[in-house]
Amino acid sequence: MPGTLATVATGIVRVLGTFAPLSFLGDSLITRPLAVSYGQFLAIAAIALIAIINWIGVERAGEFQLFFTVLKIVICRQLSPSR
């Protein structure tokens, strides 16, 4: 999945960089100790946003699954004959 996220982020930056008001995305934001462009910073932000959205979705799905698992256990206990 990391490769997919990197591809999506790169695609977002490349498409946005074609618009004249966003042509600065190729310019350097930081030059030392490592050169980082505005586009790379935007790609990092896009990956962070996608990861947060994914985390929220996984957390909610886990809560949904836990609720229905408990509900199934309660129903099975109610339907099973008493000992």
ZAGU-221225 format. One record per atom (N, C-alpha, C): x, y, z; atom name; residue in three letters; residue number from 1; chain. Coordinates in Angstrom, 2 decimals. Each point is the difference from the previous one (the first is absolute). Example, Ala and Ser with C-alpha at 12.3 -4.5 7.8 and 13.67 -1.06 7.14 Angstrom:
! residues 2
{rec {13.19, -5.69, 7.80}, 'N', 'ALA', 1, 'A'}
{rec {-0.89, 1.19, 0.00}, 'CA', 'ALA', 1, 'A'}
{rec {0.90, 1.20, 0.00}, 'C', 'ALA', 1, 'A'}
{rec {-0.35, 1.05, -0.72}, 'N', 'SER', 2, 'A'}
{rec {0.82, 1.19, 0.06}, 'CA', 'SER', 2, 'A'}
{rec {-0.77, 1.09, 0.73}, 'C', 'SER', 2, 'A'}
***
This chain:
! residues 83
{rec {0.80, -1.20, 0.00}, 'N', 'MET', 1, 'A'}
{rec {-0.80, 1.20, 0.00}, 'CA', 'MET', 1, 'A'}
{rec {0.84, 1.27, 0.00}, 'C', 'MET', 1, 'A'}
{rec {1.20, 0.01, 0.58}, 'N', 'PRO', 2, 'A'}
{rec {0.80, 1.23, -0.03}, 'CA', 'PRO', 2, 'A'}
{rec {0.30, 0.46, -1.43}, 'C', 'PRO', 2, 'A'}
{rec {0.21, -0.94, -0.90}, 'N', 'GLY', 3, 'A'}
{rec {0.26, 0.37, -1.39}, 'CA', 'GLY', 3, 'A'}
{rec {-1.21, 0.65, -0.64}, 'C', 'GLY', 3, 'A'}
{rec {-1.17, -0.48, 0.34}, 'N', 'THR', 4, 'A'}
{rec {-1.24, 0.57, -0.53}, 'CA', 'THR', 4, 'A'}
{rec {-0.18, 1.42, 0.51}, 'C', 'THR', 4, 'A'}
{rec {0.22, 0.21, 1.29}, 'N', 'LEU', 5, 'A'}
{rec {-0.12, 1.35, 0.56}, 'CA', 'LEU', 5, 'A'}
{rec {0.98, 0.96, -0.64}, 'C', 'LEU', 5, 'A'}
{rec {1.22, -0.44, -0.20}, 'N', 'ALA', 6, 'A'}
{rec {1.00, 0.85, -0.63}, 'CA', 'ALA', 6, 'A'}
{rec {-0.39, 0.34, -1.43}, 'C', 'ALA', 6, 'A'}
{rec {-0.57, -0.97, -0.71}, 'N', 'THR', 7, 'A'}
{rec {-0.43, 0.25, -1.37}, 'CA', 'THR', 7, 'A'}
{rec {-1.15, 1.00, -0.04}, 'C', 'THR', 7, 'A'}
{rec {-0.96, -0.15, 0.88}, 'N', 'VAL', 8, 'A'}
{rec {-1.13, 0.93, 0.06}, 'CA', 'VAL', 8, 'A'}
{rec {0.50, 1.41, 0.34}, 'C', 'VAL', 8, 'A'}
{rec {0.87, 0.10, 0.99}, 'N', 'ALA', 9, 'A'}
{rec {0.51, 1.31, 0.40}, 'CA', 'ALA', 9, 'A'}
{rec {0.80, 0.65, -1.13}, 'C', 'ALA', 9, 'A'}
{rec {0.81, -0.78, -0.69}, 'N', 'THR', 10, 'A'}
{rec {0.77, 0.52, -1.13}, 'CA', 'THR', 10, 'A'}
{rec {-0.93, 0.47, -1.11}, 'C', 'THR', 10, 'A'}
{rec {-1.04, -0.77, -0.26}, 'N', 'GLY', 11, 'A'}
{rec {-0.97, 0.38, -1.02}, 'CA', 'GLY', 11, 'A'}
{rec {-0.72, 1.29, 0.35}, 'C', 'GLY', 11, 'A'}
{rec {-0.37, 0.14, 1.25}, 'N', 'ILE', 12, 'A'}
{rec {-0.68, 1.23, 0.45}, 'CA', 'ILE', 12, 'A'}
{rec {0.90, 1.21, -0.23}, 'C', 'ILE', 12, 'A'}
{rec {1.26, -0.12, 0.39}, 'N', 'VAL', 13, 'A'}
{rec {0.93, 1.12, -0.14}, 'CA', 'VAL', 13, 'A'}
{rec {0.27, 0.31, -1.47}, 'C', 'VAL', 13, 'A'}
{rec {0.15, -1.03, -0.82}, 'N', 'ARG', 14, 'A'}
{rec {0.25, 0.25, -1.43}, 'CA', 'ARG', 14, 'A'}
{rec {-1.17, 0.67, -0.67}, 'C', 'ARG', 14, 'A'}
{rec {-1.20, -0.43, 0.31}, 'N', 'VAL', 15, 'A'}
{rec {-1.19, 0.62, -0.61}, 'CA', 'VAL', 15, 'A'}
{rec {-0.14, 1.44, 0.49}, 'C', 'VAL', 15, 'A'}
{rec {0.13, 0.22, 1.30}, 'N', 'LEU', 16, 'A'}
{rec {-0.13, 1.35, 0.54}, 'CA', 'LEU', 16, 'A'}
{rec {1.10, 0.92, -0.53}, 'C', 'LEU', 16, 'A'}
{rec {1.18, -0.53, -0.23}, 'N', 'GLY', 17, 'A'}
{rec {1.11, 0.79, -0.51}, 'CA', 'GLY', 17, 'A'}
{rec {-0.20, 0.50, -1.42}, 'C', 'GLY', 17, 'A'}
{rec {-0.93, -0.57, -0.74}, 'N', 'THR', 18, 'A'}
{rec {-0.26, 0.45, -1.36}, 'CA', 'THR', 18, 'A'}
{rec {-0.84, 1.28, -0.04}, 'C', 'THR', 18, 'A'}
{rec {-0.66, 0.34, 1.08}, 'N', 'PHE', 19, 'A'}
{rec {-0.78, 1.23, 0.06}, 'CA', 'PHE', 19, 'A'}
{rec {0.93, 1.18, 0.30}, 'C', 'PHE', 19, 'A'}
{rec {-0.19, 1.07, -0.74}, 'N', 'ALA', 20, 'A'}
{rec {0.89, 1.17, 0.12}, 'CA', 'ALA', 20, 'A'}
{rec {0.10, 0.54, 1.43}, 'C', 'ALA', 20, 'A'}
{rec {-1.10, 0.13, 0.75}, 'N', 'PRO', 21, 'A'}
{rec {0.13, 0.54, 1.36}, 'CA', 'PRO', 21, 'A'}
{rec {0.81, -0.91, 0.94}, 'C', 'PRO', 21, 'A'}
{rec {0.14, -1.26, -0.37}, 'N', 'LEU', 22, 'A'}
{rec {0.73, -0.95, 0.85}, 'CA', 'LEU', 22, 'A'}
{rec {1.34, -0.40, -0.60}, 'C', 'LEU', 22, 'A'}
{rec {0.51, 0.80, -0.91}, 'N', 'SER', 23, 'A'}
{rec {1.28, -0.34, -0.65}, 'CA', 'SER', 23, 'A'}
{rec {1.18, 0.05, 0.96}, 'C', 'SER', 23, 'A'}
{rec {-0.19, 0.59, 1.18}, 'N', 'PHE', 24, 'A'}
{rec {1.07, 0.07, 1.00}, 'CA', 'PHE', 24, 'A'}
{rec {0.28, -1.35, 0.67}, 'C', 'PHE', 24, 'A'}
{rec {-0.79, -1.02, -0.27}, 'N', 'LEU', 25, 'A'}
{rec {0.19, -1.29, 0.67}, 'CA', 'LEU', 25, 'A'}
{rec {1.36, -0.62, -0.29}, 'C', 'LEU', 25, 'A'}
{rec {0.64, 0.39, -1.07}, 'N', 'GLY', 26, 'A'}
{rec {1.34, -0.52, -0.30}, 'CA', 'GLY', 26, 'A'}
{rec {1.11, 0.77, 0.70}, 'C', 'GLY', 26, 'A'}
{rec {-0.31, 1.15, 0.57}, 'N', 'ASP', 27, 'A'}
{rec {1.01, 0.81, 0.68}, 'CA', 'ASP', 27, 'A'}
{rec {0.39, -0.62, 1.33}, 'C', 'ASP', 27, 'A'}
{rec {1.23, 0.29, 0.42}, 'N', 'SER', 28, 'A'}
{rec {0.50, -0.56, 1.26}, 'CA', 'SER', 28, 'A'}
{rec {-0.59, 0.73, 1.19}, 'C', 'SER', 28, 'A'}
{rec {-0.44, -0.79, 0.97}, 'N', 'LEU', 29, 'A'}
{rec {-0.52, 0.53, 1.25}, 'CA', 'LEU', 29, 'A'}
{rec {1.14, 0.06, 1.02}, 'C', 'LEU', 29, 'A'}
{rec {0.77, -1.08, 0.06}, 'N', 'ILE', 30, 'A'}
{rec {1.15, -0.11, 0.90}, 'CA', 'ILE', 30, 'A'}
{rec {1.19, -0.44, -0.86}, 'C', 'ILE', 30, 'A'}
{rec {1.16, 0.56, 0.25}, 'N', 'THR', 31, 'A'}
{rec {1.18, -0.40, -0.78}, 'CA', 'THR', 31, 'A'}
{rec {1.04, -0.75, 0.83}, 'C', 'THR', 31, 'A'}
{rec {-0.02, 0.20, 1.31}, 'N', 'ARG', 32, 'A'}
{rec {0.98, -0.69, 0.84}, 'CA', 'ARG', 32, 'A'}
{rec {-0.69, -0.65, 1.16}, 'C', 'ARG', 32, 'A'}
{rec {0.38, -1.10, 0.49}, 'N', 'PRO', 33, 'A'}
{rec {1.05, -0.91, -0.43}, 'CA', 'PRO', 33, 'A'}
{rec {-0.40, -0.85, -1.21}, 'C', 'PRO', 33, 'A'}
{rec {-1.30, 0.02, -0.33}, 'N', 'LEU', 34, 'A'}
{rec {-0.48, -0.78, -1.12}, 'CA', 'LEU', 34, 'A'}
{rec {-1.00, 0.86, -0.76}, 'C', 'LEU', 34, 'A'}
{rec {0.12, 0.04, -1.32}, 'N', 'ALA', 35, 'A'}
{rec {-0.90, 0.83, -0.79}, 'CA', 'ALA', 35, 'A'}
{rec {-1.40, -0.61, -0.05}, 'C', 'ALA', 35, 'A'}
{rec {-0.99, 0.80, 0.36}, 'N', 'VAL', 36, 'A'}
{rec {-1.40, -0.42, -0.03}, 'CA', 'VAL', 36, 'A'}
{rec {-0.78, 1.10, -0.73}, 'C', 'VAL', 36, 'A'}
{rec {-0.76, -0.43, -1.01}, 'N', 'SER', 37, 'A'}
{rec {-0.79, 0.98, -0.75}, 'CA', 'SER', 37, 'A'}
{rec {-1.39, 0.14, 0.61}, 'C', 'SER', 37, 'A'}
{rec {-0.68, 1.04, -0.45}, 'N', 'TYR', 38, 'A'}
{rec {-1.39, 0.20, 0.45}, 'CA', 'TYR', 38, 'A'}
{rec {-0.85, -1.20, -0.41}, 'C', 'TYR', 38, 'A'}
{rec {0.27, -0.54, -1.18}, 'N', 'GLY', 39, 'A'}
{rec {-0.74, -1.16, -0.49}, 'CA', 'GLY', 39, 'A'}
{rec {0.21, -1.23, 0.87}, 'C', 'GLY', 39, 'A'}
{rec {1.24, -0.21, 0.43}, 'N', 'GLN', 40, 'A'}
{rec {0.28, -1.13, 0.89}, 'CA', 'GLN', 40, 'A'}
{rec {-0.70, 0.18, 1.34}, 'C', 'GLN', 40, 'A'}
{rec {0.00, 1.23, 0.49}, 'N', 'PHE', 41, 'A'}
{rec {-0.69, 0.28, 1.26}, 'CA', 'PHE', 41, 'A'}
{rec {-1.50, -0.24, -0.15}, 'C', 'PHE', 41, 'A'}
{rec {-0.57, 0.40, -1.13}, 'N', 'LEU', 42, 'A'}
{rec {-1.41, -0.23, -0.26}, 'CA', 'LEU', 42, 'A'}
{rec {-0.29, -1.50, -0.10}, 'C', 'LEU', 42, 'A'}
{rec {0.91, -0.75, -0.61}, 'N', 'ALA', 43, 'A'}
{rec {-0.17, -1.46, -0.11}, 'CA', 'ALA', 43, 'A'}
{rec {0.01, -0.65, 1.39}, 'C', 'ALA', 43, 'A'}
{rec {0.89, 0.46, 0.86}, 'N', 'ILE', 44, 'A'}
{rec {0.05, -0.53, 1.37}, 'CA', 'ILE', 44, 'A'}
{rec {-1.31, 0.31, 0.73}, 'C', 'ILE', 44, 'A'}
{rec {-0.51, 1.22, -0.18}, 'N', 'ALA', 45, 'A'}
{rec {-1.26, 0.38, 0.63}, 'CA', 'ALA', 45, 'A'}
{rec {-1.16, -0.84, -0.54}, 'C', 'ALA', 45, 'A'}
{rec {0.02, -0.28, -1.30}, 'N', 'ALA', 46, 'A'}
{rec {-1.06, -0.83, -0.60}, 'CA', 'ALA', 46, 'A'}
{rec {0.04, -1.41, 0.57}, 'C', 'ALA', 46, 'A'}
{rec {1.19, -0.56, 0.16}, 'N', 'ILE', 47, 'A'}
{rec {0.14, -1.35, 0.57}, 'CA', 'ILE', 47, 'A'}
{rec {-0.51, -0.01, 1.45}, 'C', 'ILE', 47, 'A'}
{rec {0.34, 1.04, 0.76}, 'N', 'ALA', 48, 'A'}
{rec {-0.47, 0.09, 1.39}, 'CA', 'ALA', 48, 'A'}
{rec {-1.52, 0.08, 0.04}, 'C', 'ALA', 48, 'A'}
{rec {-0.60, 0.79, -0.88}, 'N', 'LEU', 49, 'A'}
{rec {-1.46, 0.13, -0.04}, 'CA', 'LEU', 49, 'A'}
{rec {-0.66, -1.34, -0.37}, 'C', 'LEU', 49, 'A'}
{rec {0.54, -0.68, -0.99}, 'N', 'ILE', 50, 'A'}
{rec {-0.54, -1.31, -0.40}, 'CA', 'ILE', 50, 'A'}
{rec {0.12, -1.00, 1.15}, 'C', 'ILE', 50, 'A'}
{rec {1.13, 0.03, 0.71}, 'N', 'ALA', 51, 'A'}
{rec {0.20, -0.92, 1.13}, 'CA', 'ALA', 51, 'A'}
{rec {-0.99, 0.28, 1.12}, 'C', 'ALA', 51, 'A'}
{rec {-0.27, 1.28, 0.27}, 'N', 'ILE', 52, 'A'}
{rec {-0.96, 0.35, 1.06}, 'CA', 'ILE', 52, 'A'}
{rec {-1.40, -0.44, -0.37}, 'C', 'ILE', 52, 'A'}
{rec {-0.39, 0.24, -1.25}, 'N', 'ILE', 53, 'A'}
{rec {-1.32, -0.44, -0.46}, 'CA', 'ILE', 53, 'A'}
{rec {-0.12, -1.52, 0.09}, 'C', 'ILE', 53, 'A'}
{rec {1.06, -0.71, -0.38}, 'N', 'ASN', 54, 'A'}
{rec {-0.01, -1.46, 0.08}, 'CA', 'ASN', 54, 'A'}
{rec {-0.11, -0.46, 1.45}, 'C', 'ASN', 54, 'A'}
{rec {0.74, 0.64, 0.90}, 'N', 'TRP', 55, 'A'}
{rec {-0.03, -0.37, 1.41}, 'CA', 'TRP', 55, 'A'}
{rec {-1.39, 0.18, 0.58}, 'C', 'TRP', 55, 'A'}
{rec {-0.66, 1.11, -0.32}, 'N', 'ILE', 56, 'A'}
{rec {-1.36, 0.23, 0.48}, 'CA', 'ILE', 56, 'A'}
{rec {-0.94, -1.08, -0.51}, 'C', 'ILE', 56, 'A'}
{rec {0.14, -0.36, -1.27}, 'N', 'GLY', 57, 'A'}
{rec {-0.85, -1.04, -0.57}, 'CA', 'GLY', 57, 'A'}
{rec {0.22, -1.35, 0.65}, 'C', 'GLY', 57, 'A'}
{rec {1.25, -0.35, 0.26}, 'N', 'VAL', 58, 'A'}
{rec {0.31, -1.29, 0.63}, 'CA', 'VAL', 58, 'A'}
{rec {-0.51, -0.02, 1.44}, 'C', 'VAL', 58, 'A'}
{rec {0.14, 1.11, 0.70}, 'N', 'GLU', 59, 'A'}
{rec {-0.46, 0.06, 1.38}, 'CA', 'GLU', 59, 'A'}
{rec {-1.53, -0.17, 0.07}, 'C', 'GLU', 59, 'A'}
{rec {-0.71, 0.67, -0.87}, 'N', 'ARG', 60, 'A'}
{rec {-1.46, -0.12, -0.01}, 'CA', 'ARG', 60, 'A'}
{rec {-0.44, -1.39, -0.40}, 'C', 'ARG', 60, 'A'}
{rec {0.68, -0.59, -0.97}, 'N', 'ALA', 61, 'A'}
{rec {-0.34, -1.37, -0.41}, 'CA', 'ALA', 61, 'A'}
{rec {0.24, -0.98, 1.15}, 'C', 'ALA', 61, 'A'}
{rec {1.07, 0.23, 0.77}, 'N', 'GLY', 62, 'A'}
{rec {0.28, -0.85, 1.15}, 'CA', 'GLY', 62, 'A'}
{rec {-1.07, 0.11, 1.07}, 'C', 'GLY', 62, 'A'}
{rec {-0.48, 1.21, 0.25}, 'N', 'GLU', 63, 'A'}
{rec {-1.08, 0.19, 0.97}, 'CA', 'GLU', 63, 'A'}
{rec {-1.28, -0.69, -0.47}, 'C', 'GLU', 63, 'A'}
{rec {-0.31, 0.11, -1.27}, 'N', 'PHE', 64, 'A'}
{rec {-1.17, -0.63, -0.59}, 'CA', 'PHE', 64, 'A'}
{rec {0.09, -1.52, 0.14}, 'C', 'PHE', 64, 'A'}
{rec {1.18, -0.55, -0.30}, 'N', 'GLN', 65, 'A'}
{rec {0.20, -1.44, 0.09}, 'CA', 'GLN', 65, 'A'}
{rec {-0.10, -0.48, 1.45}, 'C', 'GLN', 65, 'A'}
{rec {0.57, 0.75, 0.94}, 'N', 'LEU', 66, 'A'}
{rec {-0.07, -0.37, 1.42}, 'CA', 'LEU', 66, 'A'}
{rec {-1.45, -0.02, 0.47}, 'C', 'LEU', 66, 'A'}
{rec {-0.78, 1.00, -0.35}, 'N', 'PHE', 67, 'A'}
{rec {-1.40, 0.08, 0.41}, 'CA', 'PHE', 67, 'A'}
{rec {-0.77, -1.23, -0.50}, 'C', 'PHE', 67, 'A'}
{rec {0.16, -0.35, -1.27}, 'N', 'PHE', 68, 'A'}
{rec {-0.75, -1.13, -0.53}, 'CA', 'PHE', 68, 'A'}
{rec {0.52, -1.35, 0.51}, 'C', 'PHE', 68, 'A'}
{rec {1.26, -0.08, 0.33}, 'N', 'THR', 69, 'A'}
{rec {0.52, -1.23, 0.60}, 'CA', 'THR', 69, 'A'}
{rec {-0.62, -0.20, 1.38}, 'C', 'THR', 69, 'A'}
{rec {-0.04, 1.05, 0.81}, 'N', 'VAL', 70, 'A'}
{rec {-0.63, -0.09, 1.33}, 'CA', 'VAL', 70, 'A'}
{rec {-1.48, -0.32, -0.15}, 'C', 'VAL', 70, 'A'}
{rec {-0.67, 0.62, -0.95}, 'N', 'LEU', 71, 'A'}
{rec {-1.41, -0.26, -0.24}, 'CA', 'LEU', 71, 'A'}
{rec {-0.23, -1.47, -0.38}, 'C', 'LEU', 71, 'A'}
{rec {0.85, -0.57, -0.84}, 'N', 'LYS', 72, 'A'}
{rec {-0.13, -1.41, -0.38}, 'CA', 'LYS', 72, 'A'}
{rec {0.19, -0.92, 1.20}, 'C', 'LYS', 72, 'A'}
{rec {0.97, 0.33, 0.87}, 'N', 'ILE', 73, 'A'}
{rec {0.24, -0.82, 1.18}, 'CA', 'ILE', 73, 'A'}
{rec {-1.21, 0.04, 0.92}, 'C', 'ILE', 73, 'A'}
{rec {-0.57, 1.18, 0.19}, 'N', 'VAL', 74, 'A'}
{rec {-1.19, 0.12, 0.85}, 'CA', 'VAL', 74, 'A'}
{rec {-1.16, -0.80, -0.58}, 'C', 'VAL', 74, 'A'}
{rec {-0.22, 0.10, -1.30}, 'N', 'ILE', 75, 'A'}
{rec {-1.08, -0.74, -0.64}, 'CA', 'ILE', 75, 'A'}
{rec {0.23, -1.50, 0.11}, 'C', 'ILE', 75, 'A'}
{rec {1.21, -0.45, -0.23}, 'N', 'CYS', 76, 'A'}
{rec {0.30, -1.44, 0.10}, 'CA', 'CYS', 76, 'A'}
{rec {-0.20, -0.51, 1.42}, 'C', 'CYS', 76, 'A'}
{rec {0.37, 0.79, 0.99}, 'N', 'ARG', 77, 'A'}
{rec {-0.19, -0.42, 1.39}, 'CA', 'ARG', 77, 'A'}
{rec {-1.48, -0.06, 0.36}, 'C', 'ARG', 77, 'A'}
{rec {-0.78, 0.90, -0.55}, 'N', 'GLN', 78, 'A'}
{rec {-1.44, 0.00, 0.27}, 'CA', 'GLN', 78, 'A'}
{rec {-0.69, -1.16, -0.68}, 'C', 'GLN', 78, 'A'}
{rec {0.48, -0.40, -1.16}, 'N', 'LEU', 79, 'A'}
{rec {-0.64, -1.08, -0.75}, 'CA', 'LEU', 79, 'A'}
{rec {0.46, -1.39, 0.42}, 'C', 'LEU', 79, 'A'}
{rec {1.15, -0.07, 0.66}, 'N', 'SER', 80, 'A'}
{rec {0.50, -1.32, 0.40}, 'CA', 'SER', 80, 'A'}
{rec {-0.81, -0.51, 1.21}, 'C', 'SER', 80, 'A'}
{rec {-0.22, -1.31, 0.03}, 'N', 'PRO', 81, 'A'}
{rec {-0.76, -0.57, 1.12}, 'CA', 'PRO', 81, 'A'}
{rec {0.77, 0.15, 1.31}, 'C', 'PRO', 81, 'A'}
{rec {-0.74, 0.23, 1.07}, 'N', 'SER', 82, 'A'}
{rec {0.62, 0.13, 1.32}, 'CA', 'SER', 82, 'A'}
{rec {0.50, -1.35, 0.48}, 'C', 'SER', 82, 'A'}
{rec {1.06, 0.01, 0.77}, 'N', 'ARG', 83, 'A'}
{rec {0.57, -1.25, 0.49}, 'CA', 'ARG', 83, 'A'}
{rec {-0.58, -0.36, 1.31}, 'C', 'ARG', 83, 'A'}
***
